[in-house]
Amino acid sequence: MAGEAGDTSPSTSIGVNLPNADWIRAEHGSKSVSLGNIIDAYSKAGGKGKLGEFANDKEKIALAEKYGEIGDKLHTALHEVVGHASGQMNPGVRTPRETLKSYASTLEEGRADLVGLFYLYDSKIQELGLVDDWKKTGMESYDSYIRNGLMTQLVRLELEADIEESHRRNRQWVSAWAFEKGKKENVIEKISRDGKTYFNITN
């Protein structure tokens, strides 16, 4: 088992986008790195127990087993390369750290996640030869994102602790927003069965 100290403690990041300074990115560009060995280690270390416990049905489990790993890798790549590395500040607008203050990092992570999710559910990734079924890969990625954002990421926290880390906060608010906004049309069902809770995307 390997671990880290500092901002990423105890688990290492699976992707890095450098530099963080907006002025350097604006003048010189940026570099995005996906750490394939870490992604591979996480996928092998997780086991299937959590999936069986939190996925709504056998169809969701089968989808995750077949498309989960590639969907995860693609979302990380799109998050880092297209999400973080895209966009520029309008002239005269101050940096997010000045305007959004303590929310800047969480909102930036949310923006990158949403950009990644948007492009992940697109036939272009199949045209490029990255997946064999873009719809199923996209469906699984959305399923796992909602499941993780609303529920499974909470295992990393002490009971009743607040979500404070930017990546976790972003996943929580993106997932909770989608759940709340889709309630009227039952876009995401919250299912209680045998004393357990599941989330099922219907649209």
C-alpha positions in Angstrom: 0.0 0.0 0.0 1.4 3.4 -0.9 0.3 6.7 0.5 1.2 10.4 0.3 1.5 13.4 2.7 0.4 16.9 2.0 -2.6 18.1 0.1 -3.3 14.8 -1.6 -2.9 12.7 1.6 -3.6 9.9 2.1 -4.5 8.9 -1.5 -2.6 10.1 -4.5 -4.3 12.1 -7.4 -5.0 10.3 -10.7 -4.5 13.4 -12.8 -2.5 16.6 -12.7 -2.9 19.8 -14.6 0.0 22.3 -14.4 0.6 25.1 -13.8 -2.0 26.3 -11.4 -1.2 30.0 -11.9 -3.6 31.6 -14.3 -1.1 34.1 -15.8 1.4 31.3 -16.7 -1.4 29.3 -18.3 -2.6 32.3 -20.2 0.9 33.2 -21.5 2.5 29.8 -21.9 -0.3 27.1 -21.9 -0.5 24.1 -19.6 0.3 20.4 -19.4 -2.1 17.7 -18.3 -1.0 14.3 -17.0 -3.0 11.2 -16.3 -1.2 8.8 -14.0 -2.1 5.5 -15.6 -0.3 3.4 -13.1 -2.3 5.0 -10.2 -5.6 4.7 -12.1 -4.8 1.0 -12.8 -3.9 0.4 -9.1 -7.1 2.0 -7.9 -9.2 -0.1 -10.3 -7.5 -3.3 -9.1 -7.6 -2.5 -5.4 -11.3 -1.6 -5.2 -12.7 -5.0 -5.6 -16.3 -5.8 -6.5 -17.8 -5.7 -3.1 -18.6 -2.0 -3.1 -20.2 -2.2 -6.5 -22.4 -5.1 -5.5 -23.4 -3.2 -2.3 -24.3 0.2 -3.9 -25.3 -0.5 -7.6 -29.0 -0.7 -8.0 -29.3 -3.9 -10.0 -27.4 -6.6 -12.0 -27.6 -4.5 -15.2 -25.7 -1.6 -13.5 -23.1 -4.0 -12.1 -22.6 -5.6 -15.5 -22.3 -2.2 -17.1 -19.7 -1.1 -14.5 -17.7 -4.3 -14.8 -17.4 -3.9 -18.6 -17.2 -0.1 -19.1 -16.2 1.3 -15.7 -12.5 1.3 -16.1 -12.4 2.8 -19.5 -15.1 5.4 -18.6 -13.1 6.4 -15.5 -9.9 6.8 -17.5 -11.6 8.9 -20.2 -13.4 11.1 -17.7 -10.1 11.8 -15.9 -8.4 12.6 -19.2 -11.3 14.9 -20.4 -11.5 16.5 -16.9 -7.8 17.4 -17.0 -7.1 18.1 -20.7 -10.4 19.7 -21.8 -11.9 20.8 -18.5 -9.0 22.4 -16.6 -7.0 23.4 -19.7 -9.8 25.2 -21.5 -11.1 28.7 -21.3 -9.7 32.1 -20.7 -10.5 35.0 -18.4 -12.3 37.9 -20.1 -10.3 41.2 -20.1 -10.8 43.1 -17.0 -12.2 40.2 -15.0 -10.3 39.4 -11.9 -9.2 35.8 -11.2 -11.5 33.3 -9.6 -9.4 33.3 -6.4 -10.2 37.0 -6.1 -13.9 36.8 -7.1 -15.0 33.4 -5.8 -12.5 33.2 -3.0 -12.9 29.9 -1.0 -15.3 28.5 -3.6 -12.9 28.9 -6.5 -11.2 25.5 -6.3 -14.5 23.6 -5.8 -16.2 25.4 -8.7 -13.2 24.9 -11.0 -13.2 21.1 -10.2 -16.9 21.1 -10.9 -16.4 22.9 -14.2 -13.8 20.3 -15.2 -16.0 17.4 -14.2 -19.0 18.7 -16.1 -16.9 19.4 -19.2 -15.6 15.8 -19.0 -19.0 14.3 -18.4 -20.4 16.3 -21.3 -17.8 15.1 -23.9 -17.8 11.5 -22.5 -21.4 11.0 -23.6 -20.6 11.8 -27.2 -20.4 9.5 -30.3 -17.1 11.2 -31.2 -15.2 9.1 -28.6 -16.3 6.0 -30.5 -15.4 7.6 -33.9 -11.9 8.2 -32.5 -11.6 4.5 -31.6 -11.4 5.1 -27.8 -14.5 2.9 -26.9 -16.5 0.3 -28.6 -19.9 1.6 -27.4 -20.1 5.3 -26.5 -23.6 5.2 -25.1 -22.9 2.3 -22.7 -19.6 3.9 -21.6 -21.4 7.2 -21.1 -24.3 5.6 -19.2 -21.9 3.8 -16.9 -19.9 6.9 -16.3 -23.0 8.9 -15.3 -24.2 6.0 -13.1 -20.9 5.8 -11.2 -20.6 9.6 -11.0 -24.0 10.0 -9.3 -23.5 6.9 -7.1 -20.1 8.2 -6.0 -21.1 11.9 -5.6 -24.2 11.2 -3.5 -23.0 8.2 -1.6 -19.9 6.1 -1.9 -17.3 8.9 -1.6 -18.7 9.5 1.9 -16.8 6.3 3.1 -13.7 8.5 3.1 -15.1 10.7 5.8 -15.6 10.3 9.5 -19.3 9.9 10.5 -21.1 13.3 10.4 -18.0 15.1 9.1 -18.4 17.9 6.6 -17.2 17.5 3.0 -14.3 19.9 2.7 -11.9 18.7 0.0 -12.6 20.4 -3.3 -12.9 17.3 -5.5 -15.4 15.7 -3.1 -17.4 18.9 -2.6 -17.7 19.4 -6.3 -18.9 15.8 -6.9 -21.4 16.2 -4.1 -22.9 19.5 -5.4 -23.0 18.4 -9.1 -24.7 15.1 -8.2 -27.1 16.7 -5.6 -28.0 19.5 -8.1 -28.8 16.9 -10.8 -30.8 14.9 -8.4 -32.8 17.9 -7.1 -33.4 19.5 -10.5 -34.5 16.2 -12.0 -37.0 15.2 -9.2 -40.1 16.5 -11.0 -39.4 14.3 -14.0 -37.9 11.4 -11.9 -34.5 11.7 -13.8 -32.7 10.1 -10.9 -34.7 7.8 -8.6 -33.7 7.4 -5.0 -34.7 3.8 -4.1 -34.9 2.3 -0.7 -34.9 -1.5 -0.6 -34.2 -3.9 2.3 -32.9 -1.0 4.4 -30.4 0.1 1.8 -30.4 3.2 -0.5 -29.7 3.2 -4.3 -29.7 5.8 -7.0 -31.0 4.9 -10.4 -30.7 7.2 -13.5 -33.8 6.9 -15.6 -33.1 9.6 -18.2 
